């Protein structure tokens, strides 16, 4: 069973959004980061706006 969606304290690079999504969906944080960067390159657009919104909406693990 996957854990709830939170931004973990450990494993963060910027805001912990990719690390939190990775933990929630059961993949490594680096895999989620590669998916995010690839999506920005292949289909540029709203990903840059979505990240800070998720940063604000997803609660921190603390």
C-alpha contacts under 8 A as a table, 3 or more apart, distances in Angstrom:
res1	aa1	res2	aa2	distance
2	X	23	X	7.46
2	X	24	X	5.39
2	X	25	X	6.45
2	X	26	X	6.71
3	X	23	X	7.06
3	X	24	X	5.43
4	X	24	X	6.25
5	X	20	X	6.13
5	X	21	X	6.76
5	X	23	X	7.88
5	X	24	X	5.70
5	X	58	X	6.88
5	X	59	X	7.86
6	X	20	X	5.45
6	X	21	X	7.97
6	X	58	X	5.69
6	X	59	X	5.29
6	X	60	X	5.55
6	X	61	X	5.58
7	X	15	X	7.48
7	X	16	X	4.96
7	X	17	X	5.79
7	X	19	X	6.75
7	X	20	X	4.58
7	X	21	X	7.99
7	X	58	X	6.41
7	X	59	X	6.16
7	X	60	X	4.65
7	X	61	X	5.60
8	X	11	X	6.86
8	X	12	X	6.90
8	X	16	X	6.17
8	X	19	X	6.78
8	X	20	X	5.91
8	X	60	X	6.33
8	X	61	X	5.07
8	X	62	X	7.92
9	X	12	X	6.60
9	X	16	X	7.52
9	X	60	X	7.19
9	X	61	X	6.02
9	X	62	X	6.94
11	X	16	X	7.25
11	X	19	X	6.46
11	X	29	X	7.72
12	X	15	X	6.20
12	X	16	X	4.44
12	X	17	X	7.91
12	X	19	X	6.22
13	X	16	X	6.28
14	X	17	X	7.93
15	X	55	X	6.19
16	X	19	X	5.07
16	X	20	X	5.92
16	X	55	X	7.51
17	X	20	X	5.13
17	X	21	X	6.15
17	X	51	X	7.11
17	X	54	X	6.72
17	X	55	X	5.93
17	X	58	X	7.64
18	X	21	X	5.10
18	X	22	X	5.91
18	X	29	X	6.13
18	X	32	X	5.74
18	X	33	X	5.96
18	X	36	X	7.96
19	X	22	X	5.03
19	X	23	X	6.12
19	X	28	X	7.72
19	X	29	X	4.74
19	X	32	X	7.35
20	X	23	X	5.17
20	X	24	X	6.13
20	X	29	X	7.93
21	X	24	X	5.00
21	X	25	X	6.17
21	X	29	X	7.93
21	X	32	X	7.39
22	X	25	X	5.30
22	X	26	X	5.79
22	X	27	X	4.95
22	X	28	X	5.65
22	X	29	X	5.11
22	X	31	X	7.71
22	X	32	X	5.73
23	X	26	X	5.13
23	X	27	X	6.34
23	X	28	X	7.14
23	X	29	X	7.27
27	X	31	X	6.66
27	X	32	X	7.12
28	X	31	X	5.24
28	X	32	X	6.55
29	X	32	X	5.12
29	X	33	X	6.21
30	X	33	X	4.96
30	X	34	X	6.14
31	X	34	X	5.13
31	X	35	X	6.22
32	X	35	X	5.03
32	X	36	X	6.17
33	X	36	X	5.03
33	X	37	X	6.18
34	X	37	X	5.17
34	X	38	X	5.91
35	X	38	X	5.11
35	X	39	X	6.01
36	X	39	X	5.17
36	X	40	X	6.30
36	X	47	X	7.72
37	X	40	X	5.05
37	X	41	X	6.34
38	X	41	X	5.10
38	X	42	X	5.95
39	X	42	X	5.15
39	X	43	X	5.48
39	X	44	X	6.92
39	X	47	X	7.70
40	X	43	X	5.53
40	X	44	X	4.60
40	X	45	X	6.90
40	X	47	X	6.37
40	X	48	X	7.70
41	X	44	X	5.65
44	X	47	X	7.24
45	X	48	X	6.72
45	X	49	X	7.97
46	X	49	X	5.14
46	X	50	X	6.06
47	X	50	X	4.94
47	X	51	X	6.23
48	X	51	X	5.71
48	X	52	X	7.45
49	X	52	X	6.06
49	X	53	X	6.64
50	X	53	X	5.12
50	X	54	X	6.09
51	X	54	X	5.20
51	X	55	X	6.07
52	X	55	X	4.74
52	X	56	X	6.21
53	X	56	X	5.20
53	X	57	X	6.19
54	X	57	X	4.95
54	X	58	X	5.65
55	X	58	X	5.77
55	X	59	X	8.00
56	X	59	X	7.53
